[in-house]
Amino acid sequence: MTFQVYDTTLRDGAQREGLSYSVVDKLAVARLLDEFGVGFIEGGWPGAVPKDTEFFRRARTELDLRHALLVAFGATRR
């Protein structure tokens, strides 16, 4: 049996009081998660959070993920 990990560190993990990832931090964490073999990395909410929009823009050219797929958060209901 195989399974994939869906990691939310870059979104849920960034909601802790007093914690704020920069775009550079998010890129570095995404690289590490990929090295760990995580299957899916939730990178944030592009379009709603400017820092997340910038992260996804830069991730296109700055990340060479070998294991993980980068995914976006999105709300389905208010």
C-alpha positions as CSV (number, residue, x, y, z in Angstrom):
1,M,0.0,0.0,0.0
2,T,1.3,3.5,-0.8
3,F,0.1,6.9,0.4
4,Q,1.0,10.5,-0.2
5,V,1.4,13.2,2.4
6,Y,-0.5,16.5,1.9
7,D,1.5,19.1,3.8
8,T,0.0,22.4,4.9
9,T,3.0,23.9,6.7
10,L,3.2,26.9,4.3
11,R,-0.4,27.9,5.0
12,D,-1.7,26.4,8.2
13,G,1.7,26.4,9.8
14,A,2.1,30.1,9.1
15,Q,-1.0,31.0,11.0
16,R,0.6,30.6,14.4
17,E,0.8,33.9,16.4
18,G,4.2,35.6,16.0
19,L,5.2,33.5,12.9
20,S,5.5,35.0,9.5
21,Y,7.2,33.3,6.6
22,S,8.9,35.4,4.0
23,V,8.7,34.3,0.3
24,V,12.3,33.2,0.6
25,D,11.4,31.2,3.7
26,K,8.5,29.5,1.9
27,L,10.7,28.6,-1.0
28,A,13.3,27.0,1.3
29,V,10.7,25.1,3.3
30,A,9.1,23.8,0.0
31,R,12.6,22.5,-1.1
32,L,13.0,20.7,2.2
33,L,9.5,19.1,2.1
34,D,10.3,17.9,-1.4
35,E,13.5,16.4,-0.2
36,F,11.6,14.6,2.5
37,G,9.4,13.0,-0.2
38,V,6.2,14.9,0.6
39,G,3.6,14.3,-2.2
40,F,1.7,17.6,-2.1
41,I,2.7,21.0,-0.7
42,E,0.0,23.5,-0.1
43,G,1.7,26.8,-0.9
44,G,-0.9,29.2,0.3
45,W,-3.8,31.1,-1.2
46,P,-2.6,33.0,-4.4
47,G,-4.9,35.8,-5.5
48,A,-6.1,36.4,-1.9
49,V,-2.7,36.8,-0.1
50,P,-0.1,38.9,-2.0
51,K,2.9,37.0,-0.4
52,D,1.4,33.7,-1.6
53,T,0.9,35.1,-5.1
54,E,4.5,36.1,-5.1
55,F,5.5,32.6,-3.8
56,F,3.7,30.8,-6.6
57,R,5.1,33.2,-9.2
58,R,8.7,32.6,-8.0
59,A,8.2,28.9,-7.5
60,R,7.7,28.4,-11.2
61,T,11.3,29.3,-11.9
62,E,13.1,28.8,-8.6
63,L,11.8,25.4,-7.4
64,D,12.8,22.2,-9.1
65,L,10.5,19.8,-7.2
66,R,11.3,16.1,-7.8
67,H,8.7,14.5,-5.5
68,A,6.1,17.0,-4.6
69,L,3.3,18.8,-6.5
70,L,2.7,22.4,-5.4
71,V,-1.0,23.0,-4.8
72,A,-3.0,26.1,-3.9
73,F,-5.5,26.6,-1.1
74,G,-8.9,27.8,-2.1
75,A,-12.1,28.4,-0.1
76,T,-15.4,26.8,-1.3
77,R,-17.7,28.7,1.1
78,R,-17.6,31.8,3.1
